[in-house]
Amino acid sequence: MAHRKKHTLQIQIKDRRGAFQRLLRAGDKLSIGLAPENDIIVFDNAFPKSRPLIECDGKTCRLYIHPKMKGGVKYRDSTLAFQDLIVQDILPRKGDFYLLTFAPGRKGIIKIDDTEVAFRFDGVAASDAGLPVYTWRAAVRKALGRDLVFKFLLVVFIGLEAWWGVHLSRIELPPEAPPEANKVQQRFARFMLQREQPPVVETGVAAGQGAAEESDTQSEDQEKSADEEASPGKKKSVTSVGLLGLIGGSGASNDAGAAVDFLLDQGLVKELDELIGAKTTLKSRTPGVGSSGGRGDGNIDDLLDLGMAGGIDDLIAGDDGVETVALQKKGNVNIQAPRAMRGTEEARGQRSTESVMAVVKSQYGRVMYTYNKYLRQDPNLRGKVSLDVTIAANGRVSSVQVVESTIRNADFVRDLINIVRQLRFSPITEGNVTVNLPFVFNRVG
């Protein structure tokens, strides 16, 4: 039995999306309609949502023609227009479409609004049907020919940007001089980077002379140091020794910044300022310099004299007739043991009063610090705050409630509750417990 030949329908579609090709073999079809999944999309309510435009069975193809379609089919020298076939009532009708069946060797073109479909059935070039064959070179040439003004301006701006970048890269900025140390606060001056000095390279006789000069300079420095130690009457900067050295950041401690913040928060620096500004007669350590010498009136000269022999620390120590500054704590906190623990029997069996108090007393320092902070604002701040604290099985505090409070400072009570909320207890297997924690605050002195 002879093998039956399978024919192929070649299609080229041109619409607003561009131009692309399709091949229809036996059983394939080309769809048209309003839905976006169709091969050809039309925006006309006269067309259905989706239906076949061309179907092939391998031997022939069927073309469904709508009255709004234009075009025709050509075979050799004969051309049949769709409108003529419809007017002459030659084609069978299937719904709103007319059915045209054509055999291999035919070619044609279909126009639907702004869409053109050219087809050929075995051996006929699509260009002969009225449309050029699509190639990527032709598409590139067509794309380059569009929006020439915009493309020209884009190239110009890109060129200017590149030129400006090259121009800026060739400009050498002058080195910026570091700020003078005497114009910067001492607390931040220690963070200034020192400019690196280029090493001095000397050879021959010049190197020997430089070594000798350096030796002489070291000797002079040693002599000056010895003179300063032997002559306590000479002044040293009070900001470089003792406690003021720590505050100013020129001391040897690496934690000077943290110490300054702590002293500021505790009010110690304020007390020193009041001491410096007070009209108190300070006893000088320098022989011949005292109240009779006109320098014992509490001014900065007296502090400079004190700083040479140990700094402000000796002033705070209060020896040799100098008044002592009281830096003792001002408040006292008494955390009473829980009266009773409430909760499930399993939870109370795993949490003891001692274990709860151990965790609470570990935060005694934070409670004391908070009380002293508010005591500086309100010297009469005192009283009792009783809290009900619920501890979850995972060891975290689930809730804190104020049962009793004789302190009317809401901000202080809120800070105390926040401290208790951050307590972390040892976890247990299950169950919550509630303990009552009384805090008693009173002022000392």
C-alpha positions as CSV (number, residue, x, y, z in Angstrom):
1,M,0.0,0.0,0.0
2,A,1.4,3.4,-1.0
3,H,2.3,5.8,1.8
4,R,0.0,8.8,2.0
5,K,1.9,12.1,2.0
6,K,1.4,14.6,4.9
7,H,1.0,18.2,3.8
8,T,2.0,21.2,5.9
9,L,0.4,24.6,6.0
10,Q,2.8,27.5,6.6
11,I,1.4,30.6,8.3
12,Q,2.9,34.0,8.9
13,I,1.0,36.4,11.3
14,K,1.6,40.1,11.5
15,D,-0.1,42.2,14.2
16,R,0.7,44.8,16.9
17,R,2.9,42.3,18.7
18,G,5.1,41.9,15.6
19,A,5.5,39.2,13.0
20,F,5.8,35.4,13.7
21,Q,5.3,32.1,11.9
22,R,3.4,29.0,12.5
23,L,3.3,25.5,11.0
24,L,0.1,23.5,10.9
25,R,0.3,19.8,10.4
26,A,-2.4,17.2,10.5
27,G,-4.7,17.7,13.5
28,D,-3.4,21.3,14.2
29,K,-5.5,24.4,14.1
30,L,-5.1,28.2,14.3
31,S,-7.6,29.9,16.8
32,I,-9.2,33.3,16.8
33,G,-11.4,35.2,19.2
34,L,-11.6,37.7,22.1
35,A,-9.8,35.6,24.7
36,P,-6.1,36.3,25.2
37,E,-5.0,32.7,24.8
38,N,-6.0,32.6,21.1
39,D,-3.4,32.7,18.3
40,I,-5.1,35.8,16.9
41,I,-6.8,38.2,19.2
42,V,-9.6,40.5,17.9
43,F,-11.4,43.2,19.8
44,D,-14.8,43.0,18.2
45,N,-17.9,41.6,19.8
46,A,-19.0,40.1,16.5
47,F,-16.4,37.4,17.1
48,P,-16.8,34.6,19.7
49,K,-14.5,34.1,22.7
50,S,-12.6,31.4,20.8
51,R,-13.0,29.3,17.7
52,P,-10.8,27.8,15.0
53,L,-9.8,30.0,12.0
54,I,-7.9,27.3,10.1
55,E,-7.9,23.5,10.6
56,C,-5.8,20.9,8.8
57,D,-6.3,17.2,8.4
58,G,-3.1,16.4,6.5
59,K,-4.7,16.4,3.0
60,T,-6.8,19.6,3.0
61,C,-7.4,22.7,5.2
62,R,-10.6,24.4,6.2
63,L,-10.8,28.1,6.5
64,Y,-13.6,29.7,8.5
65,I,-14.4,33.1,7.0
66,H,-16.3,35.8,8.8
67,P,-18.2,38.5,6.8
68,K,-15.9,41.2,8.4
69,M,-12.8,39.4,7.0
70,K,-11.1,40.6,3.8
71,G,-8.6,38.8,1.6
72,G,-8.6,35.9,-0.8
73,V,-7.2,32.6,-2.0
74,K,-4.9,32.3,-5.1
75,Y,-4.2,29.2,-7.2
76,R,-1.8,29.7,-10.1
77,D,-3.2,32.7,-12.0
78,S,-6.7,32.6,-10.5
79,T,-7.7,34.6,-7.4
80,L,-10.9,34.3,-5.4
81,A,-11.9,37.1,-3.0
82,F,-13.7,36.2,0.1
83,Q,-16.4,38.8,-0.3
84,D,-17.2,37.5,-3.8
85,L,-17.6,34.0,-2.6
86,I,-19.9,35.2,0.2
87,V,-22.0,37.4,-2.1
88,Q,-22.4,34.7,-4.7
89,D,-23.4,32.3,-1.9
90,I,-20.9,29.7,-3.0
91,L,-19.6,28.7,0.4
92,P,-21.5,26.6,2.9
93,R,-22.3,28.4,6.1
94,K,-21.7,27.2,9.7
95,G,-23.1,29.6,12.2
96,D,-21.8,33.1,11.6
97,F,-18.8,31.8,9.5
98,Y,-18.5,30.5,6.0
99,L,-16.4,27.3,5.3
100,L,-13.8,27.3,2.6
101,T,-11.9,24.0,2.0
102,F,-8.6,24.3,-0.1
103,A,-6.1,21.7,-1.3
104,P,-2.2,21.9,-1.4
105,G,-0.7,24.5,-3.8
106,R,-3.0,27.3,-2.6
107,K,-1.8,30.5,-1.0
108,G,-3.7,33.5,0.3
109,I,-4.0,36.3,2.8
110,I,-6.6,37.1,5.5
111,K,-7.1,40.7,6.9
112,I,-8.9,41.2,10.2
113,D,-8.8,44.8,11.4
114,D,-5.0,45.5,11.8
115,T,-4.0,41.8,11.7
116,E,-2.8,40.1,8.5
117,V,-2.5,36.3,8.1
118,A,-0.6,35.0,5.1
119,F,-0.7,31.2,4.4
120,R,0.7,28.8,1.9
121,F,-0.1,25.1,1.5
122,D,3.0,23.1,0.3
123,G,5.6,24.7,-1.9
124,V,4.3,28.3,-2.1
125,A,6.4,31.0,-0.5
126,A,4.6,33.2,2.0
127,S,6.1,36.3,0.3
128,D,4.1,35.4,-2.8
129,A,1.0,35.5,-0.7
130,G,1.5,39.2,0.1
131,L,3.8,39.4,3.2
132,P,7.6,39.3,3.4
133,V,9.2,36.4,5.2
134,Y,10.2,37.4,8.8
135,T,13.9,37.4,9.7
136,W,15.7,38.7,12.8
137,R,17.9,41.0,10.7
138,A,14.8,42.7,9.3
139,A,13.4,43.1,12.8
140,V,16.6,44.7,14.1
141,R,16.8,47.1,11.2
142,K,13.2,48.1,11.8
143,A,13.7,48.6,15.5
144,L,16.8,50.8,14.9
145,G,14.8,53.0,12.6
146,R,12.3,53.9,15.3
147,D,12.5,56.9,17.7
148,L,15.7,58.3,16.2
149,V,15.5,61.6,18.2
150,F,15.2,59.8,21.5
151,K,18.1,57.5,20.7
152,F,20.3,60.4,19.6
153,L,19.7,62.3,22.8
154,L,20.4,59.2,24.8
155,V,23.7,58.7,23.2
156,V,24.6,62.4,23.7
157,F,23.8,62.3,27.4
158,I,25.7,59.1,27.9
159,G,28.8,60.6,26.2
160,L,28.5,63.8,28.4
161,E,28.3,61.6,31.5
162,A,31.4,59.7,30.6
163,W,33.3,62.8,29.8
164,W,32.3,64.4,33.1
165,G,33.4,61.3,35.0
166,V,36.8,61.3,33.4
167,H,37.2,65.1,34.1
168,L,36.3,64.7,37.8
169,S,38.7,61.8,38.2
170,R,41.6,64.0,37.0
171,I,40.9,66.7,39.6
172,E,43.2,66.5,42.7
173,L,41.6,67.8,45.9
174,P,43.8,69.5,48.4
175,P,44.4,67.6,51.6
176,E,42.2,68.6,54.5
177,A,44.0,69.7,57.5
178,P,42.9,68.1,60.8
179,P,41.2,70.5,63.3
180,E,43.2,72.0,66.0
181,A,43.2,70.1,69.3
182,N,42.6,73.2,71.4
183,K,39.3,73.8,69.6
184,V,38.0,70.4,70.2
185,Q,36.4,69.3,73.4
186,Q,38.8,67.1,75.4
187,R,36.3,64.3,75.6
188,F,36.4,63.9,71.8
189,A,39.9,65.0,71.1
190,R,41.3,61.5,71.9
191,F,39.5,60.1,68.8
192,M,41.3,62.5,66.4
193,L,43.7,60.7,64.2
194,Q,47.3,62.0,64.2
195,R,48.8,62.7,60.8
196,E,51.6,60.3,60.1
197,Q,55.0,61.9,59.9
198,P,57.3,60.6,57.0
199,P,60.4,58.9,58.3
200,V,63.6,60.9,58.1
201,V,66.3,59.0,56.2
202,E,69.8,60.2,56.8
203,T,73.1,58.8,55.6
204,G,76.8,59.4,56.4
205,V,77.8,62.3,58.5
206,A,74.3,63.7,58.6
207,A,73.0,60.5,60.2
208,G,75.6,60.7,62.9
209,Q,74.8,64.3,63.6
210,G,71.1,63.5,63.7
211,A,71.7,60.7,66.2
212,A,73.7,63.0,68.4
213,E,71.0,65.7,68.2
214,E,68.4,63.1,69.1
215,S,70.5,62.0,72.1
216,D,70.9,65.6,73.2
217,T,67.1,66.1,72.9
218,Q,66.4,63.0,75.0
219,S,68.9,64.2,77.6
220,E,67.1,67.6,77.7
221,D,63.7,65.8,78.1
222,Q,65.0,63.7,80.9
223,E,66.5,66.8,82.6
224,K,63.1,68.6,82.2
225,S,61.3,65.6,83.7
226,A,63.7,65.5,86.6
227,D,63.3,69.3,87.2
228,E,59.5,68.9,87.2
229,E,59.7,66.1,89.8
230,A,62.2,68.0,91.9
231,S,60.2,71.3,91.7
232,P,56.6,70.6,92.9
233,G,55.9,74.3,92.7
234,K,55.6,74.1,88.9
235,K,52.1,73.6,87.5
236,K,50.8,70.7,85.6
237,S,47.5,70.6,83.7
238,V,44.8,69.5,86.1
239,T,42.9,67.9,83.2
240,S,45.7,65.3,82.6
241,V,46.0,63.7,86.0
242,G,43.7,62.2,88.6
243,L,39.9,62.1,88.2
244,L,39.7,65.1,85.8
245,G,42.1,63.2,83.5
246,L,39.6,60.3,83.5
247,I,36.7,62.7,82.8
248,G,38.5,64.6,80.0
249,G,39.7,61.4,78.3
250,S,43.4,62.0,78.7
251,G,44.0,59.4,81.3
252,A,45.4,55.9,80.8
253,S,42.1,54.1,81.1
254,N,40.4,52.7,78.0
255,D,37.0,52.9,79.6
256,A,37.2,56.7,80.1
257,G,34.0,57.3,78.1
258,A,32.0,54.8,80.0
259,A,33.3,56.2,83.3
260,V,32.3,59.8,82.2
261,D,28.8,58.6,81.4
262,F,28.5,56.9,84.8
263,L,29.8,60.0,86.6
264,L,27.4,62.3,84.7
265,D,24.5,60.1,85.5
266,Q,25.4,59.8,89.2
267,G,25.8,63.6,89.5
268,L,29.4,63.5,90.6
269,V,30.6,65.9,87.9
270,K,27.9,68.4,89.0
271,E,29.2,68.2,92.6
272,L,32.8,68.8,91.4
273,D,31.6,71.9,89.4
274,E,29.9,73.2,92.5
275,L,33.0,72.6,94.5
276,I,35.2,74.4,92.0
277,G,32.8,77.4,91.9
278,A,32.4,77.6,95.7
279,K,34.2,80.3,97.6
280,T,36.1,77.8,99.8
281,T,39.6,78.4,100.9
282,L,41.8,75.5,99.6
283,K,45.0,74.7,101.3
284,S,47.8,74.7,98.8
285,R,50.6,72.0,98.8
286,T,53.1,74.5,97.4
287,P,55.3,76.1,100.0
288,G,54.7,79.8,100.3
289,V,51.4,79.7,98.3
290,G,48.2,79.8,100.4
291,S,45.5,82.0,101.5
292,S,48.0,84.7,102.4
293,G,49.5,84.6,98.9
294,G,46.3,85.5,97.2
295,R,45.8,82.1,95.6
296,G,43.7,80.3,98.2
297,D,40.3,81.7,97.2
298,G,39.0,78.5,95.4
299,N,39.9,79.5,91.9
300,I,41.4,77.2,89.2
301,D,44.9,78.2,90.1
302,D,44.4,76.3,93.4
303,L,43.2,73.3,91.5
304,L,46.3,73.5,89.2
305,D,48.5,73.5,92.3
306,L,46.7,70.5,93.7
307,G,46.8,68.7,90.4
308,M,50.6,68.6,90.3
309,A,50.9,66.3,93.2
310,G,48.1,63.8,92.5
311,G,45.3,65.8,91.0
312,I,41.7,66.1,92.0
313,D,41.8,62.6,93.6
314,D,43.6,64.1,96.6
315,L,41.1,66.8,96.8
316,I,38.3,64.2,97.1
317,A,40.3,62.2,99.6
318,G,40.2,65.2,101.9
319,D,43.5,65.2,103.7
320,D,45.8,68.1,104.8
321,G,42.9,70.3,105.9
322,V,41.0,70.0,102.6
323,E,37.3,69.4,103.0
324,T,36.0,66.0,102.1
325,V,33.2,65.6,99.4
326,A,30.6,63.1,100.5
327,L,29.9,60.6,97.7
328,Q,28.0,58.0,99.6
329,K,24.7,56.5,98.3
330,K,21.6,58.4,99.1
331,G,18.9,55.7,99.0
332,N,18.3,52.3,100.5
333,V,16.1,49.4,99.1
334,N,14.8,46.6,101.1
335,I,13.4,43.6,99.1
336,Q,11.3,41.5,101.4
337,A,10.9,37.8,100.9
338,P,7.7,36.6,99.2
339,R,4.9,36.0,101.6
340,A,3.5,33.1,99.7
341,M,3.5,31.5,96.3
342,R,0.3,30.7,94.5
343,G,-0.1,28.3,91.6
344,T,-0.4,24.6,90.7
345,E,1.1,22.0,93.1
346,E,3.6,20.8,90.6
347,A,4.9,24.3,89.9
348,R,5.1,25.2,93.6
349,G,7.0,22.0,94.2
350,Q,9.7,22.9,91.7
351,R,10.1,26.6,92.6
352,S,11.2,27.6,96.0
353,T,11.2,30.9,97.8
354,E,15.0,30.9,98.0
355,S,15.4,30.4,94.3
356,V,13.0,33.2,93.5
357,M,14.7,35.6,95.9
358,A,18.2,34.7,94.5
359,V,17.1,35.9,91.1
360,V,15.4,39.0,92.4
361,K,18.3,40.1,94.5
362,S,20.7,39.6,91.6
363,Q,19.0,42.8,90.1
364,Y,19.4,44.7,93.4
365,G,22.0,47.0,91.8
366,R,19.6,48.1,89.0
367,V,16.8,48.8,91.5
368,M,19.1,50.8,93.7
369,Y,20.4,52.8,90.7
370,T,16.8,53.6,89.5
371,Y,15.8,54.7,93.0
372,N,18.8,57.0,93.4
373,K,18.1,58.5,90.0
374,Y,14.6,59.5,90.9
375,L,15.7,60.4,94.4
376,R,17.9,63.2,92.9
377,Q,14.7,64.6,91.3
378,D,12.5,64.2,94.4
379,P,14.4,64.0,97.7
380,N,11.2,63.0,99.5
381,L,10.7,59.9,97.4
382,R,10.1,57.0,99.7
383,G,7.5,54.3,100.4
384,K,6.5,50.8,99.6
385,V,5.6,49.0,96.3
386,S,4.1,45.5,96.4
387,L,4.0,43.6,93.2
388,D,2.3,40.3,92.2
389,V,4.7,38.6,89.8
390,T,3.6,35.6,87.7
391,I,6.4,33.3,86.5
392,A,5.8,31.0,83.6
393,A,7.1,27.5,83.2
394,N,9.9,28.7,80.8
395,G,11.2,31.0,83.5
396,R,10.0,34.3,82.0
397,V,7.7,36.8,83.8
398,S,4.3,36.7,82.1
399,S,2.6,39.5,84.1
400,V,3.4,42.1,86.8
401,Q,0.5,43.7,88.8
402,V,0.8,46.5,91.4
403,V,-1.0,45.3,94.6
404,E,0.0,48.2,96.8
405,S,2.0,51.4,96.3
406,T,2.5,54.3,98.7
407,I,4.8,56.0,96.1
408,R,2.9,58.4,93.8
409,N,5.7,58.8,91.2
410,A,4.2,56.8,88.2
411,D,7.5,57.0,86.2
412,F,9.5,55.4,89.0
413,V,6.9,52.6,89.5
414,R,6.9,52.0,85.7
415,D,10.7,51.6,85.6
416,L,10.5,49.2,88.6
417,I,7.9,47.1,86.8
418,N,10.2,47.0,83.7
419,I,13.1,45.7,85.8
420,V,10.9,42.9,87.2
421,R,9.6,42.0,83.8
422,Q,13.1,41.3,82.6
423,L,13.9,38.8,85.4
424,R,14.8,35.3,84.1
425,F,14.2,32.3,86.4
426,S,15.1,28.7,85.9
427,P,12.6,26.8,83.7
428,I,10.4,24.0,85.1
429,T,8.4,21.2,83.5
430,E,5.0,22.8,83.7
431,G,2.8,25.3,85.6
432,N,2.8,29.0,86.6
433,V,3.4,30.4,90.0
434,T,2.6,33.9,91.4
435,V,4.7,35.5,94.1
436,N,4.2,38.8,96.0
437,L,7.4,40.9,96.1
438,P,7.3,43.9,98.5
439,F,9.9,46.7,97.8
440,V,10.6,49.2,100.6
441,F,12.4,52.4,99.6
442,N,13.8,55.0,102.1
443,R,16.4,57.7,102.0
444,V,19.7,57.5,103.9
445,G,21.1,60.6,105.5
